[in-house]
């Protein structure tokens, strides 16, 4: 399976800002909240680049310039490990050593972004930026905010402090409450089926999915049992399974439709079930093994034959 640990560092790849974010910088119309969604590292890289650009001293059309004093301060270095409970590490950290750029994600042993982290962020965002600077907070892994944490976040979204921006980053916005999504300027990064179907871990899952129509129920339950263990690891592994299964099933449905098949009711139902499993895993404290069982049974019943 894929690496099951939550991310422990800032993205470091060079990013090109999508038009919506670059236009915000050039026009000076900076929103109080953004929602960046899509597969892979592109949304995280863009969020980091945008946050650094908002405090850059250079021209907005070229920010972040990488050479001014604030860009040097916001250059990501070796990250400080976070702990959602605030016991073995801080609940959030700065981007580089810039005091006005904050970063939150799941702690290394956490299954979600905790409400304590959101409350710490609320307090920090209400502080005045240093030297009148814009204050920006990035919440990576935003799909792992449970409903309680999202409700707490709503207070910040509904009454944002002056000169502050919140940037949520998620693979899929479906796990976020509609009230959260509606208060954000949304930037969607293109998703292709190939994004989720690449890599050794994905290949292992695809090999099994290609044979799932003939798998027995005991075989499915045996596979689901591999998603037992510490919840942070099990949940991340199950999330990988659901992401690959969703992309694989989407590809199978499209190929069947192009071939003229009309018996697609079963696969479409299976696709809906997988999406509900993804949302349930993110928003609730669902048992990863049971989520995997439900998804695998739906995929078996809905597989094209």
C-alpha positions in Angstrom: 0.0 0.0 0.0 1.0 3.7 -0.2 3.0 5.5 2.4 0.5 5.5 5.3 2.1 8.3 7.3 0.6 11.8 7.1 2.9 14.3 5.4 5.5 15.8 7.7 6.9 18.6 5.6 6.2 21.6 3.4 6.1 20.9 -0.4 9.4 22.0 -1.9 8.7 21.6 -5.6 8.6 24.8 -7.7 5.0 25.9 -8.3 3.3 27.9 -10.9 0.3 29.7 -9.6 -3.0 29.0 -11.4 -4.6 32.0 -13.1 -7.2 32.6 -10.3 -4.5 33.0 -7.6 -2.2 35.1 -9.8 -5.1 37.4 -10.8 -5.9 37.9 -7.1 -2.3 39.0 -6.5 -2.1 41.4 -9.4 -5.5 43.0 -8.8 -5.0 43.2 -5.0 -8.4 41.6 -4.4 -7.3 39.1 -1.9 -10.0 36.8 -0.5 -10.2 35.8 3.2 -10.4 32.1 2.3 -9.4 29.8 -0.6 -10.0 26.2 -1.2 -7.4 24.4 -3.4 -8.4 20.9 -4.5 -7.0 18.3 -6.7 -4.7 15.2 -6.8 -1.0 15.1 -6.1 1.3 17.8 -4.8 0.1 20.6 -7.1 -2.5 22.1 -4.7 0.0 22.0 -1.7 2.8 23.6 -3.8 0.4 26.3 -5.1 -0.8 27.0 -1.6 2.7 27.5 -0.3 3.7 29.6 -3.3 0.6 31.8 -2.9 1.2 32.3 0.8 4.8 33.4 0.2 3.7 35.6 -2.7 1.2 37.5 -0.4 4.1 38.7 1.8 6.6 39.1 -1.0 8.1 42.6 -1.4 8.5 42.2 -5.1 6.0 42.8 -8.0 2.8 40.8 -7.7 3.2 39.5 -11.3 6.4 37.8 -10.3 5.8 37.0 -6.6 7.3 35.2 -4.8 10.5 36.7 -6.2 12.7 34.5 -4.0 15.3 37.3 -3.4 13.6 39.9 -1.1 13.9 39.7 2.7 10.5 38.2 3.2 11.0 35.6 0.6 14.3 34.5 2.2 12.5 34.3 5.6 9.6 32.2 4.1 11.9 29.8 2.3 10.8 26.3 3.7 13.5 24.6 5.6 13.6 21.4 7.7 10.0 21.2 9.0 9.2 20.9 12.7 7.1 17.8 13.3 3.5 18.6 14.4 1.5 16.9 17.1 -2.3 17.6 17.0 -2.5 17.2 20.8 0.4 19.6 21.3 2.3 17.2 23.6 5.2 16.0 21.5 5.4 19.0 19.2 3.5 22.2 18.3 0.0 22.1 16.8 1.2 24.2 13.9 4.4 25.8 12.6 5.6 28.7 10.6 6.6 28.6 6.9 10.3 29.0 7.1 10.7 31.4 9.9 8.2 34.0 8.7 5.9 34.9 11.7 2.9 35.6 9.5 2.8 32.4 7.6 1.3 29.4 9.4 1.0 25.8 8.4 -1.3 23.1 9.8 -1.5 19.4 8.9 -2.1 16.1 10.6 0.5 15.1 13.2 2.6 12.1 12.4 0.5 9.8 14.6 -2.9 11.6 14.1 -5.8 10.4 12.0 -7.1 13.9 11.4 -6.5 17.6 11.8 -7.6 18.1 15.4 -10.0 20.7 16.8 -7.2 21.9 19.1 -5.2 22.8 16.1 -8.1 24.8 14.7 -8.5 26.7 18.0 -4.8 27.4 18.2 -5.1 28.8 14.6 -8.0 31.0 15.5 -6.0 32.6 18.3 -3.0 33.1 16.1 -4.9 34.5 13.2 -6.5 37.2 15.4 -3.1 38.6 16.2 -1.9 41.5 14.2 0.6 40.7 11.4 4.2 41.8 12.0 4.9 45.2 10.4 1.3 45.3 9.0 2.0 42.2 6.9 -0.7 40.0 5.5 -1.2 36.9 7.7 -1.8 33.6 5.9 -2.6 30.1 7.3 -2.5 26.9 5.2 -4.5 23.9 6.4 -3.1 20.9 4.4 -5.0 17.6 4.8 -8.2 19.7 5.0 -10.3 16.6 4.1 -9.2 15.2 7.5 -11.0 18.0 9.4 -13.9 16.3 11.2 -17.3 18.0 11.5 -16.5 19.4 15.0 -13.2 21.0 13.7 -15.0 22.3 10.6 -17.7 23.9 12.7 -15.0 25.6 14.8 -13.3 26.8 11.6 -16.6 28.3 10.4 -16.2 31.0 13.1 -13.0 32.1 11.5 -14.5 32.0 8.0 -17.6 33.9 9.0 -15.7 36.7 10.8 -12.2 36.8 9.3 -9.7 39.2 10.9 -8.5 42.1 8.6 -5.6 41.3 6.3 -5.8 37.5 6.8 -6.3 34.6 4.4 -7.0 31.0 5.1 -6.0 28.5 2.5 -7.5 25.0 2.6 -5.9 22.2 0.6 -7.6 19.0 -0.1 -7.6 16.1 -2.6 -11.3 16.3 -2.8 -13.7 19.0 -1.5 -16.4 16.4 -0.9 -15.3 15.8 2.6 -15.8 19.4 3.6 -19.1 20.8 4.9 -21.1 22.8 2.3 -21.0 25.8 4.6 -17.2 25.7 4.6 -16.9 25.3 0.8 -19.3 28.2 0.2 -17.2 30.6 2.1 -14.0 29.9 0.1 -12.8 31.0 -3.3 -12.4 27.7 -5.0 -9.5 26.7 -7.2 -9.7 23.2 -8.7 -6.6 21.6 -10.1 -7.2 19.3 -13.1 -7.6 15.7 -12.1 -6.9 12.8 -14.5 -7.5 9.2 -14.0 -3.8 8.5 -14.5 -2.8 10.6 -11.5 -4.3 8.1 -9.0 -3.4 5.0 -11.1 0.4 5.6 -11.1 3.0 4.2 -8.8 3.9 0.8 -7.4 1.3 0.9 -4.6 -1.5 1.8 -7.1 -0.3 -1.1 -9.4 -0.7 -3.6 -6.6 -4.3 -2.4 -5.9 -5.2 -2.4 -9.6 -4.0 -5.9 -10.0 -6.4 -7.0 -7.3 -9.2 -4.9 -8.6 -8.8 -6.4 -12.1 -9.7 -9.8 -10.5 -12.3 -8.6 -8.0 -15.3 -9.9 -10.0 -14.2 -13.5 -9.3 -13.0 -13.0 -5.7 -14.9 -14.8 -3.0 -16.2 -13.0 0.0 -13.6 -14.6 2.3 -10.9 -13.3 0.0 -12.3 -9.8 0.2 -12.5 -9.9 3.9 -8.9 -11.1 4.1 -7.8 -8.1 2.0 -9.8 -5.8 4.1 -8.1 -7.2 7.2 -4.8 -5.7 6.0 -6.3 -2.3 6.9 -6.2 -3.1 10.6 -3.7 -1.6 13.1 -3.0 2.0 14.3 -5.7 4.1 13.0 -3.5 6.8 11.4 -1.8 4.1 9.3 -4.9 2.1 8.6 -7.0 5.2 7.6 -4.3 6.4 5.2 -4.0 3.0 3.6 -7.8 2.7 3.2 -7.8 6.2 1.7 -5.3 5.1 -0.8 -7.4 2.1 -1.7 -10.5 4.2 -2.1 -8.7 6.8 -4.3 -7.3 4.1 -6.6 -10.6 2.2 -6.7 -12.5 5.3 -7.6 -10.2 6.2 -10.5 -10.0 2.6 -11.7 -13.8 2.2 -11.7 -14.2 5.6 -13.4 -11.9 4.4 -16.2 -13.8 1.0 -16.5 -17.1 2.8 -16.8 -15.8 5.2 -19.4 -14.3 2.5 -21.5 -17.5 0.4 -21.3 -19.6 3.4 -22.3 -17.3 4.1 -25.3 -17.7 0.4 -26.3 -21.5 0.8 -26.4 -22.3 -1.0 -23.2 -25.5 0.1 -21.4 -25.4 -2.3 -18.4 -23.7 0.3 -16.2 -26.1 0.6 -13.3 -24.1 -1.7 -11.1 -20.7 0.0 -11.6 -22.3 3.4 -11.1 -23.8 2.3 -7.8 -20.4 0.9 -6.8 -18.8 4.2 -7.7 -21.3 6.1 -5.5 -20.6 3.7 -2.6 -16.9 4.3 -2.9 -17.4 8.1 -2.8 -19.6 7.7 0.3 -16.9 5.6 1.9 -14.3 8.3 1.2 -16.4 10.9 2.8 -17.3 8.8 5.8 -13.6 7.9 6.4 -12.7 11.6 6.4 -15.6 13.1 8.4 -16.3 10.4 10.9 -14.2 8.2 13.2 -15.1 5.2 11.0 -13.2 1.9 11.3 -10.9 1.7 8.3 -11.2 -2.1 8.0 -15.0 -1.9 7.9 -14.9 1.0 5.4 -12.6 -1.2 3.2 -14.9 -4.2 3.5 -17.9 -2.1 2.4 -16.1 -0.6 -0.5 -14.6 -4.0 -1.7 -18.0 -5.7 -1.5 -19.6 -2.9 -3.5 -16.8 -3.1 -6.1 -17.2 -6.9 -6.4 -21.0 -6.6 -6.8 -20.7 -3.8 -9.3 -17.7 -5.0 -11.4 -18.2 -5.3 -15.1 -18.2 -8.9 -16.3 
